[in-house]
Amino acid sequence: MDRFVIQRLKKEIGEMEMEEKADSAISAGSAQAHVPLGIASLDRSLGGGLKCGALHEIHGGHAKCGASEGTLNGAHESAGAASAFALALAIRLASVRQSYRPHILWIQDTLSRHEAGRPYGPGLMAFGIDPDQLIFVTVKKAVHALWAMEEGLQSSALVAVIAEIWGEPAALSMDGTMTATRRLQLAAVKNGVTALLVRHGAAPTANAARARFRVTSTPGPPARLDASLPLDRRFILGLPAWQVALERNRAGATGRWPIAWSPHGTTFTDPATLSLGMVSPFPDRPACTSGTERRALAV
């Protein structure tokens, strides 16, 4: 057998062994609760909802858009979807936190900042969170983003830490991703802060994350305007919606779900269950049931 193949097999076996060690650390050191996301079948697959105090990985776009063909095309198209889904997860976690106005640390490396941009303040209000609850950090390199994420996971003042990393930097290469993500997983477990690692334009690799989501945008259901909400809290363009694939799941089965985000309720829901109410009939016109009657009335 070719020696390069043998080296590759040894590396894969070593990664599998490190994954087992990470699993053991999770079981031994974490009795954190799950936060239900609002989609019953997804929550069951996740073992009761999103695991608090754990590392979760989020990719954008379709699986075929990896680093080679998706970095310049699919990554730009899907960056917003992946980041928005990560933020929705963090807001959902914050909504069940007992402390007042828990904060979220959001880290971007320079490429993510330039290519994906930064959230717009009034848009954040409509999305379900006060911008004052977000702490933004921009770093030059991915290795700095990973360091900042690990440091942020040490703070009990945070409910979640989001880190966006663009491409496949050396810090998250095939050789380094297991070590880096295992450190993040252990820090999340130890301190009970949830880590959301967003990868733009990167092919999935073996790592210590508890779950891996792949997110693509889909047309959202119409928003129900609530006159009781202030203007900056009304989502009038339709609710954010995604097709979410759970590609990897340490808690159980994988699958695919259509998901919409309800900013007012700070929860996820099935888009199929959302529809606008029927228009009330005109009081001065008789009700009609057949197409012939409707055409006759229209003449």
DAFENWO-V118236 format. One record per residue. N is the residue number from 1. RES is the residue in one small letter. PHI is phi in whole degrees, -180 to 180 (none if undefined). PSI is psi in radians with two decimals (NA if undefined). NEAR is the number of other C-alpha atoms within 12 Angstrom. Layout:
n->N res->RES phi->PHI psi->PSI near->NEAR
n->N res->RES phi->PHI psi->PSI near->NEAR
This chain:
n->1 res->m phi->none psi->2.44 near->8
n->2 res->d phi->-59 psi->2.38 near->8
n->3 res->r phi->-64 psi->-0.50 near->9
n->4 res->f phi->-68 psi->-0.63 near->10
n->5 res->v phi->-65 psi->-0.73 near->11
n->6 res->i phi->-62 psi->-0.76 near->12
n->7 res->q phi->-62 psi->-0.68 near->13
n->8 res->r phi->-64 psi->-0.75 near->16
n->9 res->l phi->-64 psi->-0.72 near->15
n->10 res->k phi->-61 psi->-0.72 near->15
n->11 res->k phi->-64 psi->-0.75 near->19
n->12 res->e phi->-66 psi->-0.68 near->20
n->13 res->i phi->-64 psi->-0.72 near->15
n->14 res->g phi->-62 psi->-0.70 near->20
n->15 res->e phi->-64 psi->-0.71 near->26
n->16 res->m phi->-63 psi->-0.70 near->20
n->17 res->e phi->-65 psi->-0.68 near->20
n->18 res->m phi->-67 psi->-0.62 near->26
n->19 res->e phi->-62 psi->-0.72 near->29
n->20 res->e phi->-63 psi->-0.69 near->22
n->21 res->k phi->-64 psi->-0.68 near->23
n->22 res->a phi->-65 psi->-0.71 near->35
n->23 res->d phi->-61 psi->-0.73 near->28
n->24 res->s phi->-64 psi->-0.69 near->19
n->25 res->a phi->-65 psi->-0.67 near->24
n->26 res->i phi->-63 psi->-0.82 near->34
n->27 res->s phi->-67 psi->-0.68 near->21
n->28 res->a phi->-79 psi->-0.59 near->14
n->29 res->g phi->-108 psi->0.03 near->21
n->30 res->s phi->-134 psi->2.15 near->26
n->31 res->a phi->-121 psi->0.55 near->17
n->32 res->q phi->-68 psi->2.68 near->23
n->33 res->a phi->-80 psi->2.91 near->22
n->34 res->h phi->-103 psi->2.58 near->27
n->35 res->v phi->-108 psi->2.00 near->32
n->36 res->p phi->-61 psi->2.40 near->28
n->37 res->l phi->-89 psi->-0.35 near->37
n->38 res->g phi->112 psi->-0.17 near->28
n->39 res->i phi->-105 psi->1.90 near->28
n->40 res->a phi->-56 psi->-0.83 near->20
n->41 res->s phi->-68 psi->-0.63 near->24
n->42 res->l phi->-68 psi->-0.74 near->33
n->43 res->d phi->-61 psi->-0.68 near->27
n->44 res->r phi->-64 psi->-0.74 near->23
n->45 res->s phi->-63 psi->-0.60 near->29
n->46 res->l phi->-84 psi->0.02 near->34
n->47 res->g phi->85 psi->0.38 near->25
n->48 res->g phi->123 psi->-0.01 near->22
n->49 res->g phi->131 psi->-3.01 near->29
n->50 res->l phi->-70 psi->2.26 near->42
n->51 res->k phi->-72 psi->2.17 near->41
n->52 res->c phi->-77 psi->2.67 near->42
n->53 res->g phi->62 psi->0.83 near->40
n->54 res->a phi->-151 psi->2.87 near->47
n->55 res->l phi->-96 psi->2.26 near->47
n->56 res->h phi->-125 psi->2.46 near->44
n->57 res->e phi->-111 psi->2.44 near->47
n->58 res->i phi->-130 psi->2.18 near->46
n->59 res->h phi->-115 psi->2.64 near->53
n->60 res->g phi->-106 psi->2.72 near->51
n->61 res->g phi->83 psi->-3.04 near->41
n->62 res->h phi->-85 psi->2.75 near->34
n->63 res->a phi->-60 psi->-0.56 near->28
n->64 res->k phi->-71 psi->-0.30 near->20
n->65 res->c phi->-88 psi->1.33 near->27
n->66 res->g phi->-88 psi->-2.70 near->28
n->67 res->a phi->-68 psi->-0.60 near->28
n->68 res->s phi->-71 psi->-0.83 near->17
n->69 res->e phi->-110 psi->-0.17 near->19
n->70 res->g phi->-107 psi->-0.16 near->28
n->71 res->t phi->-62 psi->-0.74 near->31
n->72 res->l phi->-93 psi->-0.39 near->23
n->73 res->n phi->-109 psi->-1.23 near->23
n->74 res->g phi->-62 psi->-0.58 near->31
n->75 res->a phi->-65 psi->-0.74 near->41
n->76 res->h phi->-65 psi->-0.70 near->32
n->77 res->e phi->-70 psi->-0.55 near->25
n->78 res->s phi->-103 psi->-0.10 near->38
n->79 res->a phi->-60 psi->-0.75 near->43
n->80 res->g phi->-63 psi->-0.70 near->34
n->81 res->a phi->-65 psi->-0.80 near->38
n->82 res->a phi->-65 psi->-0.75 near->46
n->83 res->s phi->-67 psi->-0.72 near->45
n->84 res->a phi->-65 psi->-0.69 near->40
n->85 res->f phi->-65 psi->-0.71 near->42
n->86 res->a phi->-62 psi->-0.75 near->42
n->87 res->l phi->-65 psi->-0.71 near->45
n->88 res->a phi->-62 psi->-0.70 near->40
n->89 res->l phi->-61 psi->-0.77 near->47
n->90 res->a phi->-65 psi->-0.70 near->45
n->91 res->i phi->-65 psi->-0.69 near->44
n->92 res->r phi->-62 psi->-0.74 near->38
n->93 res->l phi->-63 psi->-0.73 near->40
n->94 res->a phi->-66 psi->-0.54 near->34
n->95 res->s phi->-68 psi->-0.40 near->30
n->96 res->v phi->-104 psi->0.01 near->23
n->97 res->r phi->-72 psi->2.38 near->26
n->98 res->q phi->-73 psi->-0.51 near->11
n->99 res->s phi->-72 psi->2.76 near->14
n->100 res->y phi->-79 psi->2.23 near->13
n->101 res->r phi->47 psi->1.10 near->21
n->102 res->p phi->-63 psi->2.63 near->30
n->103 res->h phi->-100 psi->2.73 near->34
n->104 res->i phi->-125 psi->2.23 near->42
n->105 res->l phi->-93 psi->2.21 near->42
n->106 res->w phi->-121 psi->2.03 near->41
n->107 res->i phi->-112 psi->2.38 near->44
n->108 res->q phi->-132 psi->2.41 near->40
n->109 res->d phi->-80 psi->2.95 near->37
n->110 res->t phi->-59 psi->-0.74 near->25
n->111 res->l phi->-64 psi->-0.73 near->31
n->112 res->s phi->-63 psi->-0.69 near->36
n->113 res->r phi->-63 psi->-0.74 near->30
n->114 res->h phi->-76 psi->-0.72 near->18
n->115 res->e phi->-84 psi->-0.67 near->25
n->116 res->a phi->-101 psi->-0.30 near->31
n->117 res->g phi->78 psi->-3.05 near->22
n->118 res->r phi->-125 psi->2.54 near->29
n->119 res->p phi->-58 psi->2.61 near->26
n->120 res->y phi->-92 psi->2.27 near->16
n->121 res->g phi->-51 psi->-1.01 near->19
n->122 res->p phi->-60 psi->-0.55 near->19
n->123 res->g phi->-67 psi->-0.59 near->23
n->124 res->l phi->-64 psi->-0.69 near->25
n->125 res->m phi->-60 psi->-0.79 near->26
n->126 res->a phi->-68 psi->-0.45 near->33
n->127 res->f phi->-78 psi->-0.27 near->38
n->128 res->g phi->119 psi->0.23 near->37
n->129 res->i phi->-144 psi->2.52 near->35
n->130 res->d phi->-77 psi->2.24 near->26
n->131 res->p phi->-55 psi->-0.44 near->27
n->132 res->d phi->-65 psi->-0.29 near->16
n->133 res->q phi->-86 psi->-0.11 near->27
n->134 res->l phi->-104 psi->2.38 near->32
n->135 res->i phi->-115 psi->1.99 near->25
n->136 res->f phi->-96 psi->2.37 near->28
n->137 res->v phi->-135 psi->2.26 near->28
n->138 res->t phi->-115 psi->2.27 near->28
n->139 res->v phi->-123 psi->2.85 near->26
n->140 res->k phi->-78 psi->-0.75 near->23
n->141 res->k phi->-124 psi->2.82 near->28
n->142 res->a phi->-63 psi->-0.65 near->36
n->143 res->v phi->-63 psi->-0.57 near->29
n->144 res->h phi->-71 psi->-0.63 near->26
n->145 res->a phi->-64 psi->-0.71 near->39
n->146 res->l phi->-66 psi->-0.70 near->43
n->147 res->w phi->-64 psi->-0.79 near->27
n->148 res->a phi->-64 psi->-0.64 near->31
n->149 res->m phi->-65 psi->-0.78 near->44
n->150 res->e phi->-64 psi->-0.68 near->37
n->151 res->e phi->-65 psi->-0.73 near->25
n->152 res->g phi->-63 psi->-0.57 near->35
n->153 res->l phi->-68 psi->-0.19 near->40
n->154 res->q phi->-82 psi->-0.20 near->29
n->155 res->s phi->-97 psi->2.16 near->26
n->156 res->s phi->-76 psi->-0.13 near->24
n->157 res->a phi->-77 psi->-0.23 near->26
n->158 res->l phi->-102 psi->2.51 near->35
n->159 res->v phi->-94 psi->-0.45 near->42
n->160 res->a phi->-160 psi->2.73 near->48
n->161 res->v phi->-126 psi->2.14 near->54
n->162 res->i phi->-104 psi->2.33 near->48
n->163 res->a phi->-131 psi->2.16 near->52
n->164 res->e phi->-102 psi->2.21 near->53
n->165 res->i phi->-129 psi->2.30 near->47
n->166 res->w phi->-99 psi->2.31 near->46
n->167 res->g phi->76 psi->-2.70 near->38
n->168 res->e phi->-125 psi->1.34 near->31
n->169 res->p phi->-70 psi->2.88 near->28
n->170 res->a phi->-59 psi->-0.58 near->19
n->171 res->a phi->-64 psi->-0.40 near->23
n->172 res->l phi->-122 psi->0.55 near->32
n->173 res->s phi->-74 psi->3.08 near->23
n->174 res->m phi->-56 psi->-0.58 near->24
n->175 res->d phi->-81 psi->-0.53 near->22
n->176 res->g phi->-104 psi->-0.29 near->25
n->177 res->t phi->-65 psi->-0.64 near->34
n->178 res->m phi->-67 psi->-0.77 near->32
n->179 res->t phi->-63 psi->-0.81 near->28
n->180 res->a phi->-65 psi->-0.83 near->34
n->181 res->t phi->-72 psi->-0.52 near->40
n->182 res->r phi->-66 psi->-0.67 near->36
n->183 res->r phi->-62 psi->-0.73 near->33
n->184 res->l phi->-66 psi->-0.73 near->44
n->185 res->q phi->-62 psi->-0.80 near->48
n->186 res->l phi->-65 psi->-0.68 near->37
n->187 res->a phi->-66 psi->-0.70 near->36
n->188 res->a phi->-65 psi->-0.76 near->43
n->189 res->v phi->-63 psi->-0.77 near->37
n->190 res->k phi->-64 psi->-0.67 near->29
n->191 res->n phi->-110 psi->-0.05 near->31
n->192 res->g phi->73 psi->0.33 near->35
n->193 res->v phi->-103 psi->2.34 near->43
n->194 res->t phi->-84 psi->2.34 near->54
n->195 res->a phi->-107 psi->2.24 near->55
n->196 res->l phi->-121 psi->1.82 near->52
n->197 res->l phi->-97 psi->1.99 near->53
n->198 res->v phi->-100 psi->2.10 near->51
n->199 res->r phi->-109 psi->2.09 near->49
n->200 res->h phi->-103 psi->2.22 near->47
n->201 res->g phi->64 psi->0.66 near->40
n->202 res->a phi->-129 psi->2.48 near->42
n->203 res->a phi->-79 psi->2.47 near->36
n->204 res->p phi->-62 psi->2.47 near->35
n->205 res->t phi->-134 psi->2.86 near->28
n->206 res->a phi->-64 psi->2.29 near->34
n->207 res->n phi->-155 psi->-3.08 near->41
n->208 res->a phi->-94 psi->0.13 near->44
n->209 res->a phi->-64 psi->2.55 near->44
n->210 res->r phi->-74 psi->-0.58 near->43
n->211 res->a phi->-147 psi->2.64 near->39
n->212 res->r phi->-126 psi->2.15 near->40
n->213 res->f phi->-106 psi->2.50 near->42
n->214 res->r phi->-120 psi->2.21 near->46
n->215 res->v phi->-122 psi->2.31 near->40
n->216 res->t phi->-131 psi->2.56 near->38
n->217 res->s phi->-75 psi->2.56 near->31
n->218 res->t phi->-137 psi->2.80 near->22
n->219 res->p phi->-59 psi->2.32 near->21
n->220 res->g phi->-91 psi->2.75 near->29
n->221 res->p phi->-71 psi->2.73 near->27
n->222 res->p phi->-61 psi->2.51 near->23
n->223 res->a phi->-80 psi->2.50 near->28
n->224 res->r phi->-92 psi->1.96 near->24
n->225 res->l phi->-71 psi->2.23 near->23
n->226 res->d phi->-112 psi->1.89 near->16
n->227 res->a phi->-64 psi->-0.32 near->12
n->228 res->s phi->-76 psi->-0.29 near->11
n->229 res->l phi->-83 psi->2.55 near->18
n->230 res->p phi->-64 psi->2.77 near->15
n->231 res->l phi->-57 psi->-0.67 near->15
n->232 res->d phi->-75 psi->-0.10 near->24
n->233 res->r phi->-106 psi->0.01 near->28
n->234 res->r phi->-91 psi->2.27 near->27
n->235 res->f phi->-102 psi->1.68 near->31
n->236 res->i phi->-97 psi->-0.13 near->24
n->237 res->l phi->-94 psi->0.12 near->17
n->238 res->g phi->101 psi->2.60 near->25
n->239 res->l phi->-75 psi->2.52 near->37
n->240 res->p phi->-62 psi->2.41 near->39
n->241 res->a phi->-144 psi->2.60 near->35
n->242 res->w phi->-142 psi->2.79 near->36
n->243 res->q phi->-100 psi->2.01 near->31
n->244 res->v phi->-111 psi->2.11 near->36
n->245 res->a phi->-105 psi->2.17 near->32
n->246 res->l phi->-90 psi->1.67 near->34
n->247 res->e phi->-82 psi->-0.47 near->32
n->248 res->r phi->-143 psi->2.38 near->29
n->249 res->n phi->-153 psi->1.92 near->31
n->250 res->r phi->-71 psi->-0.30 near->29
n->251 res->a phi->-92 psi->-0.22 near->26
n->252 res->g phi->167 psi->-2.43 near->20
n->253 res->a phi->-77 psi->2.77 near->20
n->254 res->t phi->-99 psi->3.09 near->24
n->255 res->g phi->170 psi->-3.00 near->23
n->256 res->r phi->-138 psi->2.38 near->22
n->257 res->w phi->-139 psi->2.45 near->31
n->258 res->p phi->-82 psi->2.30 near->30
n->259 res->i phi->-136 psi->2.41 near->38
n->260 res->a phi->-120 psi->2.65 near->41
n->261 res->w phi->-106 psi->2.22 near->44
n->262 res->s phi->-103 psi->1.76 near->38
n->263 res->p phi->-63 psi->-0.64 near->38
n->264 res->h phi->-66 psi->-0.72 near->30
n->265 res->g phi->-90 psi->-0.09 near->27
n->266 res->t phi->45 psi->0.91 near->30
n->267 res->t phi->-151 psi->2.87 near->32
n->268 res->f phi->-94 psi->2.74 near->39
n->269 res->t phi->-151 psi->2.86 near->34
n->270 res->d phi->-81 psi->2.12 near->28
n->271 res->p phi->-57 psi->-0.49 near->28
n->272 res->a phi->-67 psi->-0.38 near->17
n->273 res->t phi->-87 psi->-0.10 near->16
n->274 res->l phi->-104 psi->2.18 near->21
n->275 res->s phi->-154 psi->2.72 near->17
n->276 res->l phi->-76 psi->2.58 near->15
n->277 res->g phi->-67 psi->2.74 near->11
n->278 res->m phi->-67 psi->2.53 near->6
n->279 res->v phi->-70 psi->2.35 near->8
n->280 res->s phi->-65 psi->2.47 near->10
n->281 res->p phi->-66 psi->2.63 near->10
n->282 res->f phi->-70 psi->2.29 near->9
n->283 res->p phi->-68 psi->-0.37 near->8
n->284 res->d phi->-97 psi->0.18 near->7
n->285 res->r phi->-127 psi->2.50 near->12
n->286 res->p phi->-73 psi->2.56 near->11
n->287 res->a phi->-71 psi->2.48 near->14
n->288 res->c phi->-133 psi->2.55 near->15
n->289 res->t phi->-116 psi->-0.42 near->11
n->290 res->s phi->-101 psi->2.74 near->10
n->291 res->g phi->-65 psi->-0.59 near->11
n->292 res->t phi->-63 psi->-0.77 near->11
n->293 res->e phi->-64 psi->-0.69 near->14
n->294 res->r phi->-65 psi->-0.71 near->14
n->295 res->r phi->-67 psi->-0.67 near->11
n->296 res->a phi->-64 psi->-0.70 near->11
n->297 res->l phi->-69 psi->-0.49 near->14
n->298 res->a phi->-77 psi->-0.35 near->10
n->299 res->v phi->-76 psi->NA near->7
